[in-house]
């Protein structure tokens, strides 16, 4: 019995070895610092759906929110080292590619059509080239939103209305200089301190996208929201070069096409969300438009300020302004 069983096993073994192995899809882990339910989560879920619908046997997208894979800075470093795959990031990208700080220039983009114009311009090519040598590549620019100003003193319609207001800003030299130039008293604070600082009158106001002001319930401690659109910051979908190099050329090309092809969808989503957020805030805070041209004129000196030019590069600034002027 033993001999026959052994013989049968030996005969069957080559058949088992001859069965073709089915290759598992390549896992693509994407990190975001934002929580589940955020706009970034919505975008990444749509990206996951599109990629896996187009290439179910090639790519398996796994989304990790709330810095599950590590801090945003650690993940970006990991892209270059090959320990991480991809990240959807915002302001931290400027630490890797200073040209991305062009989005800190005030009153550069008036609407999302301007952002779409930038994406199709030579300026976007310069931005992509800024990632060379970092170990990562830019796959797409997606929406994030225009920043607005809230405060508890008065509506802000012209630059003169900012005079003397204590406005909380992030710890960004560019944002601090911008508000100081416009007449406000910029006060850098971490985001976690903003609500209590507004509530206690330590600062008069703050600046963030409208959806952030709504979700953080700043309307409870602020009276006015001015749709200043002073800064538009996108989110950057970046992937590690080592990860991308592991993909078959046609798979990589399709992945890049899906990512960039989502830009317009995210912009449409942003427009719709802005409208719904402002509708939700009606009656909770007074909302007003601003004199955008007046703010552009007041902010013009910043385009020659060393705080911006030395970081971004004059070539990047000139290319962006030329693209938007066409």
MONORZI-V538347 format. One record per residue. N is the residue number from 1. RES is the residue in one letter. SS is DSSP state (H for helix, E for strand, - for the rest). PHI is phi in whole degrees, 0 to 359 (999 if undefined). D_LAST is the distance of its C-alpha to the last C-alpha in whole Angstrom. Layout:
# MONORZI-V538347
[[N/RES/SS/PHI/D_LAST] [N/RES/SS/PHI/D_LAST]]
This chain:
# MONORZI-V538347
[[1/X/-/999/86] [2/X/H/298/84] [3/X/H/298/84] [4/X/H/295/83] [5/X/H/297/80] [6/X/H/296/79] [7/X/H/298/79] [8/X/H/298/77] [9/X/H/293/75] [10/X/H/293/75] [11/X/H/293/74] [12/X/H/285/71] [13/X/H/303/69] [14/X/H/300/68] [15/X/H/295/67] [16/X/H/295/65] [17/X/H/292/63] [18/X/H/283/62] [19/X/-/295/60] [20/X/-/295/57] [21/X/-/279/55] [22/X/-/266/52] [23/X/-/287/49] [24/X/-/284/48] [25/X/-/298/44] [26/X/E/287/42] [27/X/E/281/42] [28/X/E/239/38] [29/X/E/270/39] [30/X/E/242/36] [31/X/E/260/36] [32/X/E/218/34] [33/X/-/280/36] [34/X/-/277/35] [35/X/-/279/38] [36/X/-/299/39] [37/X/-/91/38] [38/X/-/284/34] [39/X/H/299/31] [40/X/H/297/31] [41/X/H/295/34] [42/X/H/301/33] [43/X/H/296/30] [44/X/H/291/32] [45/X/H/294/35] [46/X/H/293/32] [47/X/H/299/31] [48/X/H/302/35] [49/X/H/299/36] [50/X/H/292/33] [51/X/H/293/34] [52/X/H/286/38] [53/X/H/286/38] [54/X/H/278/36] [55/X/-/223/38] [56/X/-/298/41] [57/X/-/263/43] [58/X/-/252/41] [59/X/E/230/39] [60/X/E/242/41] [61/X/E/279/38] [62/X/E/239/40] [63/X/E/261/38] [64/X/E/234/39] [65/X/-/259/38] [66/X/-/65/39] [67/X/-/56/39] [68/X/-/301/42] [69/X/-/270/42] [70/X/-/128/42] [71/X/-/298/39] [72/X/H/303/36] [73/X/H/295/36] [74/X/H/295/39] [75/X/H/293/37] [76/X/H/299/34] [77/X/H/296/37] [78/X/H/294/39] [79/X/H/299/36] [80/X/H/290/36] [81/X/H/276/40] [82/X/-/88/40] [83/X/-/271/42] [84/X/-/229/39] [85/X/-/260/37] [86/X/E/204/34] [87/X/E/211/32] [88/X/E/254/30] [89/X/E/234/29] [90/X/-/235/27] [91/X/-/297/27] [92/X/-/297/30] [93/X/H/297/27] [94/X/H/296/26] [95/X/H/288/30] [96/X/H/268/29] [97/X/-/231/26] [98/X/H/303/25] [99/X/H/297/21] [100/X/H/293/21] [101/X/H/290/22] [102/X/H/302/18] [103/X/H/285/18] [104/X/H/276/21] [105/X/-/296/18] [106/X/-/286/19] [107/X/-/56/17] [108/X/-/277/14] [109/X/-/248/13] [110/X/-/269/14] [111/X/-/205/15] [112/X/H/288/16] [113/X/H/296/13] [114/X/H/297/11] [115/X/H/294/13] [116/X/H/296/13] [117/X/H/298/9] [118/X/H/301/11] [119/X/H/300/14] [120/X/-/266/12] [121/X/-/248/10] [122/X/H/295/12] [123/X/H/298/13] [124/X/H/295/15] [125/X/H/296/17] [126/X/H/299/17] [127/X/H/299/19] [128/X/H/298/21] [129/X/H/295/22] [130/X/-/294/23] [131/X/-/272/26] [132/X/-/298/28] [133/X/-/86/31] [134/X/-/267/31] [135/X/-/82/33] [136/X/E/219/31] [137/X/E/227/27] [138/X/E/276/25] [139/X/E/269/25] [140/X/E/193/23] [141/X/E/254/21] [142/X/E/245/22] [143/X/-/289/22] [144/X/-/213/24] [145/X/-/127/23] [146/X/E/276/22] [147/X/E/272/25] [148/X/E/236/26] [149/X/E/248/29] [150/X/E/243/33] [151/X/E/200/35] [152/X/-/248/39] [153/X/-/254/39] [154/X/-/199/36] [155/X/-/295/33] [156/X/-/255/30] [157/X/-/247/28] [158/X/-/233/27] [159/X/H/305/27] [160/X/H/300/30] [161/X/H/288/32] [162/X/H/276/31] [163/X/-/307/34] [164/X/-/82/36] [165/X/-/286/36] [166/X/E/276/37] [167/X/E/248/34] [168/X/E/289/35] [169/X/E/232/32] [170/X/-/294/32] [171/X/-/279/34] [172/X/-/237/30] [173/X/H/302/30] [174/X/H/294/26] [175/X/H/291/27] [176/X/H/296/30] [177/X/H/296/28] [178/X/H/301/26] [179/X/H/291/28] [180/X/H/294/30] [181/X/H/296/28] [182/X/-/279/27] [183/X/-/105/31] [184/X/-/278/32] [185/X/E/253/35] [186/X/E/293/33] [187/X/E/230/36] [188/X/E/293/36] [189/X/-/213/38] [190/X/-/291/38] [191/X/H/299/37] [192/X/H/297/41] [193/X/H/265/42] [194/X/H/295/39] [195/X/H/302/41] [196/X/H/294/44] [197/X/H/295/43] [198/X/H/292/41] [199/X/H/296/45] [200/X/-/270/47] [201/X/-/78/44] [202/X/-/296/43] [203/X/-/232/40] [204/X/-/274/38] [205/X/E/201/35] [206/X/E/205/33] [207/X/E/222/30] [208/X/E/196/29] [209/X/E/301/27] [210/X/H/301/29] [211/X/H/293/31] [212/X/H/288/32] [213/X/H/300/34] [214/X/H/287/35] [215/X/H/292/37] [216/X/-/276/38] [217/X/-/60/40] [218/X/H/295/38] [219/X/H/297/39] [220/X/H/288/42] [221/X/-/233/42] [222/X/-/226/39] [223/X/-/254/39] [224/X/E/229/35] [225/X/E/236/32] [226/X/E/252/28] [227/X/E/280/25] [228/X/-/286/23] [229/X/-/49/21] [230/X/-/289/21] [231/X/-/217/20] [232/X/E/245/19] [233/X/-/242/21] [234/X/-/279/21] [235/X/E/260/24] [236/X/E/249/24] [237/X/E/270/27] [238/X/E/240/28] [239/X/E/228/31] [240/X/E/291/34] [241/X/H/298/33] [242/X/H/297/37] [243/X/H/295/37] [244/X/H/297/34] [245/X/H/292/36] [246/X/-/281/39] [247/X/-/276/38] [248/X/-/297/38] [249/X/H/307/35] [250/X/H/289/34] [251/X/H/291/35] [252/X/H/300/33] [253/X/H/297/30] [254/X/H/290/31] [255/X/H/299/31] [256/X/H/297/27] [257/X/H/293/26] [258/X/H/296/28] [259/X/H/298/26] [260/X/H/292/22] [261/X/H/292/23] [262/X/-/277/24] [263/X/H/306/21] [264/X/H/299/20] [265/X/H/299/24] [266/X/H/292/24] [267/X/H/294/21] [268/X/H/298/23] [269/X/H/299/26] [270/X/H/296/24] [271/X/H/299/23] [272/X/H/294/27] [273/X/H/292/28] [274/X/H/304/27] [275/X/H/297/28] [276/X/H/289/32] [277/X/H/294/32] [278/X/H/296/31] [279/X/H/295/34] [280/X/H/294/36] [281/X/H/275/36] [282/X/-/303/36] [283/X/-/88/40] [284/X/-/260/40] [285/X/-/204/37] [286/X/E/284/36] [287/X/E/247/32] [288/X/E/220/29] [289/X/E/280/26] [290/X/-/235/24] [291/X/-/276/22] [292/X/H/299/19] [293/X/H/298/18] [294/X/H/295/21] [295/X/H/291/21] [296/X/H/302/17] [297/X/H/295/19] [298/X/H/293/22] [299/X/H/271/21] [300/X/H/307/19] [301/X/H/300/22] [302/X/H/292/22] [303/X/H/289/18] [304/X/H/247/21] [305/X/-/286/24] [306/X/H/300/26] [307/X/H/301/26] [308/X/H/265/23] [309/X/H/297/22] [310/X/H/293/25] [311/X/H/273/25] [312/X/H/282/21] [313/X/-/101/21] [314/X/H/297/18] [315/X/H/298/17] [316/X/H/292/16] [317/X/H/295/15] [318/X/H/296/13] [319/X/H/295/11] [320/X/H/292/10] [321/X/H/295/9] [322/X/H/294/6] [323/X/H/296/6] [324/X/H/283/6] [325/X/H/277/4] [326/X/-/288/0]]
